[in-house]
Amino acid sequence: MFKEVKKSMQWGEETLTLETGKVARQADGSVIATLGETSVMANVTFAKEPKPGQDFFPLTVHYQEKYYAAGKVPGGFFKREARPTEKETLTARLIDRPIRPLFVSGFKNEVLVMCTVLSHDLVNDPDIVAMIAASAALTISGAPFMGPIAGCRVGYSDGEYILNPDVEDMHDLRNNPDQRLDLVVAGTKDAVMMVESEAYELSEDEMLGAVTFAHEQIQPVIDLIIDLAEDTAKEPFDFSPPDYSALYDAVKAAGEDKVRAAYAITDKQERTAAVSAAKEAIKASLTEEQLEDPNLGSALKKLEASVLRGDVVKTGKRIDGRSLDTVRQIVSETGLLPRTHGSALFTRGETQALVVTTLGTGDDEQIIDALHGNFRSNFLLHYNFPPYSVGEAGRVGPPGRREVGHGKLAWRALQAVLPAPTDFPYTIRVVSEITESNGSSSMASVCGGSLSMMDAGVPLKAPVAGVAMGLILEDDGEYAVLTDILGDEDHLGDMDFKVAGTEKGITSLQMDIKVAGITPEIMKKALAQAKDGRLHILNEMSNALTEAGDFSIHAPRIETMQIPTDKIREVIGSGGKVIREIVEVSGAKVDINDDGIIKIASPNNEAIQKAYEMIHSIVAEPEEGGIYKGTVVKIVDFGAFVNFFGKRDGLVHVSQIENRRLNHPSDVLKEGQEVWVKLLGFDDRGKVRLSMKVVDQETGEEMKKEEEAEG
């Protein structure tokens, strides 16, 4: 009944298996990839005809994590998987980016790639397995896909690159100083297609070495996919790229000069209007048959690309007049908003980000329910890209894949320089509002986020800046690397290469390549040029702020204290009675974890001090020989009991009340009276022995022997 085919290989420390022919047989391509005990099913379907009039390639990639894969039941009221999590959205983008450029040019049929996590061993991250499964499913589907690709994850510890490190090793790298890199690379047999990373101030050479290492490690996986395809691949779909050379010649003759003149305009909005006018003029000169040709959009785009790209490579001048390695003018400002905890406005040319930082307490941490377990995050970065930022009137909805992806890139770039939670016990939320956009608003978010956090008083290890690089690679091998690319250069270029970091090293690297010809030489040049750009931007940012500013009066203050774990129960009290009393009396928020770390938060320093004293009195032990102020709580024939240290009582024997004989303690004491006592020690049964007569009851100072004798 089944024509099942399996291919396996040893990959690193695990066995990688690809299997097809048993499940989802009506899909054009279906592969289950298994690494260790992590399994992902990828199913590919594609339409056999394009939709009439469709002028783009409709590829959709979905990645779904099923909680049953890790033996879990979803949280929430509905108890089923609902909207995609951030991890699912980011992984879908991770798969989409390297496969999209590898479909044959001109193919505009709808393609759906669905990856479903079936099993997760909590060791091997399913995102890499999903990428391999998707590539294999596409390769055997018959779709015009010029793959296969493969991907892997790379760690970096003690100067050594690590292939596919465990999930646990990659979790919370900020608090794991031994692991300095989380890098994902995807590529074909000959070229790297995509890079995504979180790094901890690695040098350019270390990052390039990691990418090279990854490309070497994916080669046997590509061979395995080819081996599977040789036995199972369907007949290639009958598709030939459309020949619209005659149409292109007509378009070029009708308006090359107009498009060239339009791209000579440096202002973005004026240039956009001029390009649109040039296209309309071209259309006006075409025949009805040419206007109805479905390849007209492709011909117009090809003309734009040839004008923009050719001039840049030949002259070294770009559409806004800059040289290849020039960064646009930068203006940085901080402290714009009076009530926020920290704010910054970062403007680079026609790209602008208003970035705001809010400091919160432990209650504000984000609880993330992931397949490998629940965890908390005290650093959040949210990115918003409204239509007005590009001068458009568009629909406004919840954050899309682009917003999630750009926000995560900025998050990765900044978290490497955050202080340890023990040193700065705040939840940090950074929101980047993109108010203008013409090239790399994600890197503007990095620069503005760094300034905004410093304005809020966050003691960053170092400022962070980011820059977007581009590439134009001609058929003859000539190329130009562009620093700080514009939107048009990104759209019509061959590479989007974003690098963020400090003066010391790289903290995040993201690369998307549209052509399969990027050599190590080109990548090395791009990294070196990006470093120069990054250092220039950092210098410009220093005009606004060079170190952490003062805390806003509107931000909560947080103090931390460590108590013995065996005292936690005493601080919380039965049913939380004690900790509720501390909060009510002091007015501060109190949070205690299982390690005995207590965070006390309030905008009022007096409230923090009051709570601190109340907790200290519960957990601290009185010192022998110490002098304390106490209250008489009970009088008996042989002395008085005094509450002198939190809830701790001790006995002042009648002989220790005064330097004279008393008939009864009540001769000089009454309940509720405040007295000074010295802790003499503990008797054989552990009872506390106190003395009043050795302490001056007026000043609270211990009396000398001579004074006692005179008394």
N, C-alpha and C positions, 0 to 999 in steps of 0.2 A: 504493500500500500504506500509506503514511504520510500523515497529515493534519498535517503539521508547520506550526507557527505560531511566528514569531520576532518579537520586539519589541526595539528597541534605542534607546539614548539616550546622549548625552554626559553623564557625571556626574563633575564635577571634571576631573581630567586623564586619565580613563580612559573607555572605552566599556562601558556596562552592557547586557548582552543577556539576555533571558529567552526560553527556547524550550520548547515542549511538543509532544506528539503523535508523537514518534519512539521514545522510550525508555520502558520500564516502563508500557506501555499498560493493564495490568490493574489498576494502582493507581487509586484514586479520583481522585487528583491527582498529577501528576508534572511537575516543572519543573527544568530545568538553567539555573542562573544563572551568568553569566560576567562578571567584572570584570577588565579587562586580560587576563591569561592564567590567572587563577585561576577554576576552575569547580567548582561544587558542585551535586550532584543531590539534590533533595528529593522524597521520595515519601510520600504521605498515604493511609492507609486507615482506614476507620471501620466499626464494627459497625452493622448496620441495626436491631438490637434490643438493648436493655440486658439485662444479666444479671438474672434475677429476684432481688429483694431487695437489689440493689446501691444503696447510699445515698451514693455519691460519684461524682465525675467521673473516670474512669480514663484520663487523658491521659498518654502516654509519649512523650518526645522523645529520640531518639538522634542523636548527632553522631559521625561516624567519619572519622578521617584515614587515608587509605591512603598508605603510603610510596611507592608507585609514582607518586603524584601529583607528587612532587618528584624522581623518578628515583633513589630510594633503596631499598635492601634493609633490612628491619628488623634490628635487632641482636638479641643473645641467641642461645640455642641453637636455638629453634624456627623462627626466620626467618619468622614471620608475625605479623600484628597480633593481640594478645591482649586482656587486660583494658584498659578505657579508661584513657588517660592523664589526668593532672590537667587538661590543656588541653581534652580532649574532654569530660570531666565538666562543667567550668565553662561551656563553650560550649553544651552541652545545656541547662543551667540558664538560660543567657542567652537562649535561644530560647523555652524553656518559660514563663518569667515574664511576658513581655508578651502571649503568645497565650492563656494559660489564662483570664484574666478575660473574653475576648472571645467565648467560646462562649455561646450562648443559655442563660440561666438555666434549670435543670431538665434540661438535656441530660446524660444519664448513660451514653451509649453509649461503648464503648471506642474510643479514637482513638490511632493510632500515626503518629508523624512521624519519618522516618528521613532524615538528611542525610549524604551521602557526598562527601568531597572527592575529586574526580577529577583535578584539575590545580592545581598551586600554582606561581606565577611568582616566589615569594620576595619579592614587592613588596606585593601586596594580601593582607591577612589573610583567610583563608577564613571566619572566624567571622561577619563582616558579610554576606558573600555567602550563607552558609548561612541566616542569618536571613531575608534577602530571598527566597531560594528557597523556604523553608518557608512564608512568608506567601503567596507566589504559588500554591503547590501547594494550600494550604488554601482559598484564595479560589476556585479553579476546581474544587474537589473536590465541591461541592454540600453539604458539611457546614454545619451552622448556626453559621457563624463570622462574627462581626460586624466583620471587618477590611475591607481589609487593613491591615497594619502595614508599616513599613520601619524600618531602623536604619542608623546610621553611626557612625564613630569620629571623635573630635575631638582634635586636639593644640593646644597653646598655646605659642607661641614669639615672643619680641620683641613681646609685646602683641597678637599676631594669632592668631585661631583658624584651624586648618588642618583641612580636610576629608580624612578617610581618609589620614592620614600613612602612609609606608612601614613595613613590618614592622621594618626595621632601625632606623628612627627611634624606634620604640616599645620596642625591646629595651634592657633594663638602664638605665632612666631615671635611676636613682640616680647613675650615673656620667656622665650627659649633662645638664649644667646648663643647656643651651640649650632643652631640652624639659621643660616643667613639668606636662604633663597627658596622661593616657591615659583618655579618656572614651568610653563607649559609651552611646548613647541609642536607644531604640526608641519608636515612637509611631504613632498613627493620624493621620488628616487633621486632627483637631481637638484631640488631646490627647497628652501625653507619658505613656507607660505604664511605662517602665523606664529606670533610670539605673544605671550601674556605672562606677566611676572609681578611678584612682590619681592623686593630685595632690601637688604640692610646695608646700604652704602657700599656696594660692590664697585670695583673699578670697571672701566670700559673693557679692559682685556679679560677680566674675570667673567663679565656678562657674555662677551663674544665666545669665550671658551665654553660656557654652559650651552649656548645655542649650537655650537659645533658638535659638542658631545651628544646633545639630544638628536641631532640629525644623523649622527652615526648609529645611535642606538635604535632608531626606527627602521633602519634598512631591512633587517630580517623580518620585521612585521609586514612590510610592503611585499617582500618575497612570499610570505605566507598567504597574503590576500591574492596575489597573482596565481599561486598554486591552487587555491580554492576556485578561482575564476576559470582556470583552464579546464576544470572538471564540471563546473556547474553554470557558467555564464550563459545567459540567453543570447539569441541572435541580436546583434546591434540594431538599434532602432534606425529605420531608414530616414536619415536626416542629413541634408547637405546645407551648409551655410548659404544663405541667399546671396546671389550676386547682384549687387546694386551699384556696380562700378559706373554704369552709364548715368544713373540717377545722381550719383556723387559728382561726376564730372559736370553735370548740368548745374547742380547746386553750387559747386565751387566757382564755375564761370559766372554765375549770376550774382554771387555776393561775397567772394573771398575778401575783396577790398573793404566792403562794408563791415564784415566781422572783424577784420584786422583793425580798422579804425575804432570800432566799439571797444575792443580789448586794450586799446591805447589809453582809455579813460581810467584814471586812477581811483576815483570815487566809486564805491561799490554800487550804490543805488543808481547813479547815473550810468555806470557801465552796464548794469543789468537791464536797464531800460533801453539802452542803445543796442545791446545784443538782441533783445526781443524785437526791436524795430528792424534790425538787419535781417532777422529770420522772416519777418512778415514781408519785407521787401523781396527776399528770395522767393518766397511762396507766390508772391504776386506775379513773378515772371515765369512760373512753371505752368505746364499744361495741366488740364484736368486729370489726365491719366497719371501724370507724375505726382499730383497732389493726393491721389487716392492710393498711391503705392504705400504698403504698410512699412516699408523701410525708409520712409522719408525722415522720420525722427532719428534713425541711426545715421543717415547721411549728414544731417545737420550737426549731430554731435561729433561725427568724424571730422567735419570741417572745423568746428571749434577747437577740437583737440589738436589738429594739425597746425592751426594758427598759433595757439598758445604754446604748444610743446616745441615746435620748430624754432620759434623765435628765442625761447629761453636757452635751448642748447646752442644755437648759433651765436647769439649775441651776449649771453650771460645776463641779460636784463629781463626782469619779470613784468607782469602786467601793471603793477603799481609803481614801477620805476626802480625798485630795489635791486641790489646785487644779490647773488645767490645766497650769501651767508649773513645778510643784514636782518636784524630783528626790528619790527616796527616800533614806533615811539611808544614808550611806556609811561603811564602816570599811576602812582600808587597813593592811596589815602587810607587813613585809619580813623576810628572813633567818630564815624559819621552819625550814628544813631544814638540818641541820648539814653534810651531806656534799655537797650540791649546790653548783654555782658561784653560783647566784642563785635566789631564790624570793620569791614574793609571794602573799598571799591578799587578793583584792579582793572585798568584799561590798557589794552595793547592794540594800537591801531583801531580797527573797527570791531574789536571783540572786547566785551566788558562783562565783568561778573561782580555782583554785589553779594558779598559773602558774610554771613552772620553766625556768630558762635554763642551757644547757650550752655551754661554750666549747670548740671543737675546733681542730684544725690544718687545713692545706690538704688533707690526706688525707681529711678528713671532709666536704669539699664534695660537694654532690649533682651528679652528671653527668646532664644532661637531654638526651635524644635527641629532638629536635623535627624537624618537616618542614623548617624553615628552617636546620637545622644543629645540631650538638652544642654545648652550653655548660654552664658550671658556675655553681652558685649557692652563695654562702657564707652565706645567711640562710634558715633553714627555720622555719616555724611550723606546728605540728600541733595540731589541736583535737579533743577527745574529749568526747562527750556520752553518758554512760552512763545507763541507765534509772533508776537510783536518784536521779538529780538532779531528777526530777519525781515521785518517790515511787512509781515503777512497777516491776514485775517483768517485764522483757522480755528478748528475745533479744539477745545481744551478738555482734557480728560485725565484719568489717572496716569501715573508714570508709566511710560512704555519701555520697551526693551532698550531703546537708546538711552533714556534717562537712567535706567538701572545700571547699564554698562558704563556710562561715563562717570556716574557717581562712584561706582566701585573702583574704577581706575584712579580717581582722585583719592579715595579712601586708602588704597594700597600705597600711594605715593607719600601720604602724610603720616600714616600710623607708625612708620619706621622711626620717627623722631619724637614720638609721644613719651612723656615721662612714665615711669612705672606706676601702676595703680597704688602701690604702697607709699610712693612719694607725692602723688597728686590724686587723692581719692575722689575725683569728680567723674561724673558721666559727662562726656563732651559731645554735643550735637552741633555739627556744622551744616548750614544750608547755603547752597550756592544758587542764587537767582541770576540766570543769564539774561542780561538786559540788552546786549548787542552781540551779534555773532557774525564773524567772517573769518573762520579758521580757528580751530582748536579751543573751544570753550571749556573743554575738560582740563586743559593745561592752565587756563586762566583760573579755573576753580582751585587748582593746586596752589597757585601763587596767592590768590585771594584768601584761601583757607589758611595758609601759613600765617599771613599777616593778621587775619581776623582772630586766630587763636592766640597769637602773641598780644594782640590788643586786649584780649580777655584775661591776660595774666597767666596763660598756660606756659609753663617753662619748657618749651621745645628744646631738644638737644641741639638743633640747628635749623635755620630757615630752609624751606624747600621751594624750588622753582621747577617749572616744566616747560618744554618746548616741543612743537610738532614739526617733524621733518618730512619732506616729500622727495620724490624721485621722478625724473623723466628719463626713460631708457629707450633709445632709438634702436631700430633694427640693425644698424651697422655697429652697435656696441657703444656708441657715444652716449654719455649720460651726464646728468646734472643733479646734484643733491641740493635741495632747497631748505633753508632754515626758516622756521615760522611761516608755514604755508597758509595761503588764503583758501577760502572755500572752493573757488574754481580750480585751484591747483590740486586740491585734494580730489575733486570730482573727475578731473581730466588727467591726473597723474597716475603713476604706477605703484606708489607706495605711500602708506600713512604710517609714520614711524614716530611714536610719542615717547619721549624720555623725560623722566622727572628725577630729581635728586638734590642733594646738598652740595656744598662746595667740595666735600670729601668723596662723594660717590653716588651711585645710582640707587634709587629706592623703588622705582617702577619703570617697566619697559613694556610697551605694547606695539606690536607691528602687524600690519596687514599688507599683503603684497598681491598685486593684481596680475603680475606676469611671472613666469617661471624662469627668471634669469638673473636673480639677485646673487651676486658672488660674495664670498667673504671679504673681498677687497672693497666692494661697494658698501657693505655693512660696516666695515671698520671705518671708512671715511665718514659715513653718516653718524656713527657714534662720536667720532672726534669732533665733527662739526656741531653736533648737538651739545657736547660739553662746553664748547666756546659760547654757544647761545645761552645755555643754562647759567653759566657764570656771569654773563652780561646781564641777564634778567635779575639774578640775585643782587648784583650791584645796584641796579635801578630800584629794586624793592627796598634796599637799605636806606634810601632817601626818606621812606615813610616810617620805618621802624627797624631797629637792630636787635632788640631783645624784648622779653616779656614785659608788658606794661603793668600798671596797678590794677588790682581787682576792682571791678565795678561795685558800687555801693548796693546795687540791686542783685548781685550774685550771692548765693548762699556761701557761708563759711563752713568748712568741714575740718574737724579735728579727728585724728585717729588715736586710739589707745589699744594696747595689747593686754589682755588679761589671761590668766591661766585657764585652760579649757575646763578644769574642774570647778571653776567659779561661774561658768556661763549660766548654769541652772539658777544660781543665787541671784544673778542680775535680772534674769527673765522673771523669776518667781512663779508661783503656782498659777497656771492659767494665764501667764503674762501679767500678773498683778503688779509686780515690782517695776517692770519696764514701762508699763502704762503710767504708773505714778511718777516716774522720772520724767516722762514726756510732758505730763500735765503740769507738774510743778515747775520745770525748767522752761518749757516752751520750745525746746529743741527737738529735732527728729533724731531718733537713735536707731541705728541698724547694727546688728551683731551677727557675725557668721560663725561657722562651725570651728574655725581655727582660733576663735577668741579675739578677732580683730573687730573693734567697735568703732563705727563712724558716727560722729555727733555733728549735726548740721543745723545751721540757723543763720540768718542775716545778722543776728544780734550776738555779739561776742559774750555778753553777760549770760545769755541763755546757755551758750556752749559751756562756759565755765561752771555754771550751776550744775548742769548735767554731769560734767566731768567729775566734780567734787562728790556728787551723790553716788556715782558709780565707783569712784575711788574708795569711798568710805565702806562700800560693800565688799570689795575684792581685796583691798590692801590689808596687811597684817600689822597690828600695832608693834612698835619697837620697844624693847625693854630699855628703860631709862628715859623714854620720851615723855614729854609733858603735853597734856591734852586738856582742852576745855570740855567739861561734861555737865550733865544735869542729874541731880539727885532724883531717882525714880522710886526708891523705897527705903524706909528707915526701920531698922530692927534693933533689938537690945544690944547686939554686939557690934553694930556699925551701920553703914549706909551703902546701898548699892547705887552706883553712878553709871549712867549711860555716857560713855566717853569717846567711842570710836564707831560711828555709824550706828549699827544696832547692837554693838557689843557692850556688855555691862561688866563691871568689876566691883569688888568689895573694898571699901575703905574701912578697915577695922577701927573700932572706937579709939584705939591707942594711936592711930595714925591721922586722927582728925586735927588735933591741936597739940602743942607742946605743954599740955597740962592734963590732969586727970578730970574726966567728965563723968557725971552721974549717968547721963544718957545722951546718945547722939542728938536727940531732939533739942537739947539745950542750945545748940548752935546751928542746927540744920533743919531744913524743912523740905518737903517734896516739891520739886519744880525749881529748886534753887540751882543757879549755875555756879560751878566751882572749878578750880584748877587742880588737876591731879597728875601725879607722876606714876608711871607704870614701874612697879618694883620687880615684877616677875610673876611666875606662876607657881602655885603650890603643887604638891604631889599628885593631886587629882586634876591638874590642868586649869584650876580656877585662877582668875586674874586677881592679883594683889595690887591695890592702889594706895597712894599716900597723898594727903592734903598738906600735912604739916611741913613738908620740905619745899613747898612752893609758895611764893608770895601771892596771896589771893588777890592783891590789887593789880600787880603787873603780870602775873603768870610766869615769872622767872624763878628759877631754882635758887633757894637760899643757901648761903654758905654755912659751913659747920659752925662758925662763930656766932652767926645770927640765930641759928637754931638753939645754941646753948644759952644765949642771952634770953631768948623767948622762954 
